[in-house]
Amino acid sequence: MVIIMLCWCFLLLLGIASTFLFCLRQWIRNKKKKLQSQSDNKWNVGLFHPYCNAGGGGERVLWCAVRALQNKYEKIKIVIYTGDIDATPSSILQKAKNVFNIALEAEQITFVYLKQRQWVEARKYPHFTLLGQSLGSIVLGLEAICKFPPDIFIDTMGYAYTFPIFRYLAGSRIGCYVHYPLISTDMLRKVQYRQSSFNNKAYVARNPFLTWIKLTYYRLLSRTYKWVSCCSETIMVNSTWTENHLVELLNVPLKTHRVYPPCEIEHLKKIEHIENNDEIIIVSVGQFRPEKNHPLQLQVLYELRTLLVKDEALWNRIKLVIVGSCRHEEDYERLHNMEDLAKHLSLENSVEFKVNVSYDDLLNIYKRAIIGLHTMWNEHFGIGIVECMAAGIIMIAHKSGGPLFDIIETSEGSQNGFLATDAVEYATSILNIIFNPAETNRNIRNAARSSVERFSEKEFNNQFLRAISTLFV
């Protein structure tokens, strides 16, 4: 009798849920028709980017995509879904101009402000973070679709769990630009072989039972990620590394397109360096996020000082300038921790932190810098790396991900930079650059500047428009 009652309750709840979803679907589609009639038969294109005002590489992709759409299609209305409720449309577009030097037609852009962005923030989920953020993105997606159901929906931040919402409730055509997959085989491997990292805590790696639970959790998550991702009609990826992982996870190679991120290289290639024999500037450019591994950069500087213990004069000429943007309180907390670590290592006189700098200030830093540092493991691409290379800075990046597969070549005769895996290798590479003959360094710089043409904004525009063209037919 109890089992029968439970079955009836389940069927009743299923019926209520189905009725609710049917009514919601009809309401959303009616609203979509109304919006279409108000826009004079224009395509309503929604770009989902809840952190559009952050100022990082993902935002450069967003604004270049918006500009490409504006230049290509006349009958188009662009809607940007953002959670930056404290920023006005004019201030957001002005920041795009100041940070990325990208000017946009403001009258063709509408911002839809989302108030539920907190549901996708990692701090809200101390455990099962990926699952929490994925489910949270569904809440955010429902808010977005209720406020503005578009004809075409393009996700540019990696919230794949929103795809079924827009496809099945609004009948939108789906496209996405993937900076990195939710789950990668590298992540699975680290858990399987019990290796600790920023996304696999040491206490989990040490415990076989917790490792089994996490591995099972990751595998289930990867299966749901595959289903929601396949709702997208075209999938753009930012690098060979991301492409390899997504093709392995999703098995949809024919609709997966490698579209390198747009890098502002034309202006940077014209930069003339300011010669200063009193300083050797090492620059790092990247958001203050945990995966960027800024602490490793301070460890590199510490190792460098150890190697130069008998050459105090040379050490005093070296300065590391860490340039980065902070999105929220957690990022600022990481920045303060970095400042404390620099003091702890007695490096405060050799390190300078530059936060949320303008584009002009960044150019001035590039003019003075000689060496570039990038320490993220499996960086999915590395826009900052490419821009530094275009500016004539000799880059040292982690031997993995985008830098390894797409950007940096270390073979003799075609070398355009250096790759390293730990603090000692980074420090040794810095010394190699410092003590290299001027002609050797000049050849590396010239090779680097020649190699970045394939990452230009023009190339991005062509490849992006080609990949999304199927959504407009």
N, C-alpha and C positions, 0 to 999 in steps of 0.2 A: 504493500500500500504506500509506504514511504517513497519507494522508488518511482511509483506511478506519479505521485504528487510532485516529486522533483522533476520528472520529465515534463509534466504539464507546466511547471514554473519556468523551466528552460525554454519551452516552446513559446510561452507567453512573452518572456523577455526578448526572445528572438523576433517575435512578431512586432513587438513595440519598437525594437531597434530598427527593423526593416522598414516599418512605416515612417519612422522619424527620418531615416536616411533618404527614403523616397520623396518625402515632403521637402527636405532640405535640398535635394537635387533639383526638384522642380522650381523651388524658389530661386536657387542660384542661377539656373538656366534662364528663367524669366528676367532676372536682373541683368544677365549677360546680354540678352536680346535688347533690353532697354538701353544699355550702355552702347551697343553697336549702333542703334538708331540715332543716338545723341552725337556720335562721333563721325557722322557723314560717311559711313561705310569704310572707315579706316580700320586697319589692323590694330587691335589693342594688344600690345606686347608687354607682358609683365616680367620684370627681372627681379628675382628673389635674392636679395643681398642684405640681410638684417644689420650688418655692420658696415654699411656703405661709406661711413664717415671715418673709418679707422686709419686710412692713409698707408696701407701696406700693399704688397704686390698683388694680392687678390683684388684690391680696389682699382689698381691700374688696369687690370683685365676688364673689370666692370665698365669703367669710363671709356676705355678704348672701344669696347663692344657697343656702347651707347652711341658713340660718335660714328662708328662704322654703319650702324643701322640708320642713323639720321642721314648720312650721306648717300646711302643706297636706296632707301625707300621713302617716297614722298607721302603716300597714304599710310601713315603709321602714327600711333600714339604710344609713347613709351611710359610705362608705369614702373616705378621702382619701389619695391616693398622694403621698408627700412624700420629698424627698431630704434633709430637715433631720434627719439621724440624731443630731445632738448635742442636739436639743431634745425634751423629754418632751411627751406629749399635753397635760398640764395647763399647761405653760409656753407652748405654742403657743396654746391657747385663752385663756390669761390675757393674752397679747400682743394677741390680737384684741380683747379687752375694753379693754385700756389704750390701744391706738392708735386703734381705730375705734369704741369704745363699743358693741360688739356682743357680747351675751351669748348663749351657745349651750348646748343640752342635751348635756352631755358624754357621758352614758351612751348616747346614740344615735349617737355618732361613733366610728369605728375608724380608726386611722392605720396605713397600710402603708408601712413605711420602705424606701426604695430606696437601695441602696448604689452604684449605677452612675451617679449624677448627673453625675459628672465628664465623661461622654461628651456632654453637651449644653452644656458650658461653652465660650464663645467662645475663651477663651485656649488651648484645646487645638488650635485650628485657625487658625494664623496666615494661612493661605491657603485659599480655597474654604470660608470659614467657614460660610456658610448650608448648603452641602451636608454638611459635617462634622457640624453640629449636627442636621440632619435625619436623617442616618444614625444618629447617636448616640441620637436619640430612639427609634429602632426598638429599640436595645439596651435602653434604659430601659423601653420599653413591654413588651418580652418579659419583663423581670424582674417588672414589675407584674402582668402577666396570669398568670404562673406562681404568684405569691404569692396573688392573689385575682382570679379571673375574675368580673366583675360581670354583672348582668342588663342594666343601663343604664350606659353609659360617657359621661361629659361632660368634655371637655377645656376648661379655663379659662385655658390659657396659650399656646395656639397651636402645639401639637405635632401637626400634622395627619398626620404620617407614622405615628403610632400607630394611626390609625383602622382601616386594613385588618387590623392584628393582632387588634384586639378584635372586629371584625366577622366575620372569616372563621375565626379560631381558636376564639373563645368564643361566637360567635353573639350578641354583645351588640348592643343598639340604641345608636346613636351620636348624640350631640349635641355642639355646641361653642359656645363664646363667643369670638369673635375680636376681639382688641384692635387688631390690625393684620395685614395679609396678609404672608406670607413674602416675596413679590415684589409690588411695586406698579408701575404704569405710570410713576410719578414716578421710581422708581429706574432703570427701563429708559431713560427719557428722559435722565436725567443722564449715564448711561454713553454713550448714543447720541450726545449732543451734547458729550461729552467735558468735562463739568463736574466739577470736584473737589468732594468732600464727605467726611463722616466714613466713608461706605461706598464711596467711589470715590477711591482715593489719587491724588495729583497725578501720580505717575510713570505710572500707568495712563492717566489722562486725556490725557497728553501724547503717548502712543504709540498710533498707529493700529492696529497689530497686536494689542497687548494689549487695546485697546478692543474689537476684533472678537472676540477670545477671550472676554472677559468678557460681552459682549452675547450671544454664542452660549450661554454657560454659564447666564446668567440666563433665556434663553428656554426652554432644556431644563428648567431647574428649575421654571419656571412651569407647564410641561405636566405634570410629575409631581405638582406641588402641586395642580393641578386634579383629577387622577385621585383622589388620596388624599382630598381635601376632599369630593369628591362621595360618599364613603362615609358622610358624616354625613347623617342624616335631617332635622335641623333645624340651621340656622346662624344664630346670633345675632351681631350686629355692634354695635359701641359708638358709631357715629357715621355721619353722612352720608358723610364722606370714606371711611371703611372700606367702607361699603355700596357706594358707587360703584365702588371698585376691585375688590371681590370679585365683584360682578355682572358686571363687564367680564371678569374672569379666569375665573370659573367658569360664568357663564351659567345660574345657577339662581335667578332672582329670586323664584320662588314659595315656596321654602323658606328664603329669607333674610329675617331679621326684625331691624329696628333696635330695639335695647334699650339705651337710654342707661344708663351706669353709675350705680350708686346713690351719691348724694351726701348727706352728713349735713347737711341745710340747716335743719331745724326749729329745732334748738338754736342754730345759728350766726346765724340771722336775729334772734334775741333779744339778741345781744351788744350791749352798750353800750360805746362807745369811751371810753377814758381820755384826756381832753384834756391835751396836754402841748406847750406852745408852745416848749419848749426842744429838742424832737426832732421830726424828720420821718422816721418809720420806713418804709422800703421793704422788703417781704418777698417772698421767693421760696421756693416749696415744691415739692420734687420730688426723686426719687432721684438719687444721684450716678452717673448713667449718661452715656456720651459723647453720646448723641443729645439730652440735655437742654440741652446747649450752655451750661454754666455760665460758661465763659470769656467769652462774649458779655456776660454780666451785669456782669463786671468792666470790660469795655470800655465799657459804657454808663455806669458810674459814672465812669470816666476822662473820657469825653466830657462828662459833666455837670459835672465839676470844671473842665474847659476853658471851658464856657459860663458858669460862675460865677466866673471868674478875678478879676473886679472886685467880687465880693460874698462875701468870705471869711466873713463872719458867717453868711450863709445856708448856705454849704457846710458849715460846722462843725456845723450842726444836723442834717445828713442822715446817716443810717446805713442800710446795706443789711444785712438779716438773712437769710442763706441757710439755710433749713431743709431737711434731706434725710436719707434713710436710706441706709445702706451695707449691701450684702448679703454682700460677701466682700472679699478682699484687694485685688482690682483697683479696687473702688469706693473703698476707703480710700486707695489710691495716687492716685486722681484727686482726692480731697479734699485730700491733702497738696500735690499739684501746684497746686491752686487757691489754697491758702494761700501757696505760694511766689510765684505770679503776683500775688497781692494785694500782697505785699511789694515785688515788682519794680516794680509800678506806683505804689508809695508810697500804697496805699489801706488798709493794715492797720488804721489807726485809724478807718476808715469802714465796715469790713466785719466782720460777726460770723457765724461758722459754728456752726450748731446741728445736732448729729447724733443721729439716732434718739431724738428727743424724745417724751415721753409726750403723750397727748391733752390733758391739763390744761395742760401747758406750751405746747402749740400754741395753745390757746385764749387764754392770756395774751399770746402774741405777736400774735394776731389783734386783741385789744383795743387794742393800742398802734399797730398798723400803719395807715397812711393809703393807701399805694400798693402794688400788687402787681405783680410782674414774672414773666413766663414767656417763655422764649426759644427753645423747641424749634421747629424747622422741621417742618411737617406733624405736629404733635402730633395723635394719632389722635382723642383727645377732649379731656381736660384736667380731671380731677376736682379737682385743686388750684385751678384757675382758678375753677370753679363755687363751691367752698367759700369762697374769698376773697371772691367777689362776694356770697355769702349773708351773710358776716360784715361787710359794709359797706365793703370795701376796693375802691378803684378800680383795676381791672386793666388792665395793658398787656401784650398777648400778641402772638405772631408772627402775621402776616397770612397764615395758611395753615391747612389741616387743620380740626380740630374748632373751634378758636376762631373761624375765619372763617365756616364753614358752619353751625355749630350754636349757638354760645354768645354771641359778642360782636356787638352792633349799634352801628354808628357814625353812623347817619343822624341828622340834626338833629331834635330832638323826641322821639326814642326811644333816644337814646344811652345805653348801659349800660357802656361801657368804651372802650378805645383799642386800635388795632392798629398794629404797626410791623414793619419788615423789617430794619433795621440799627441800629447803636449810636447814630447821630445822631438817627434818628427816635424811638428809645426815650427818649433824653435830652431831646429837645424835648417829647415827651408828658409826661414827668415835670414839666418846668418849666410846661407848660400847666396841669397839675393844681394845682401849688403856687400859681400866680398867678391861677387861676380865682376868680371871686366865690364866696363860701360857698354861695349859693343854687344856682349851676350844679353844683357838686360834690355838693350834697345831692340834686339831681334825678337825677344819674347814679347815685348810690348807691341811691336808691329804685327806679329803673328796673331796676337790676341785681338787687336783692333780689326784685322782682316776677317777673323773667324766669326764675328758677332753679327754680320750682315743678315744671316738667316733668322735672327731674332728681332728684326726691326718691326716697328709699328705697321709699316706698309705690308710686310709679309703676314703679320697677324690679321690685318683687315681682310686680305685676300682669302686666307685659309678659313677664317671665322665665317665670312659670308658664304663661302662655298659649302661649309658644313651645315649651316642652318637653312640653306636655300630650300630644302625639302619641306620645311615647316610652312612655307609661304605659297604652296601650290594647292 
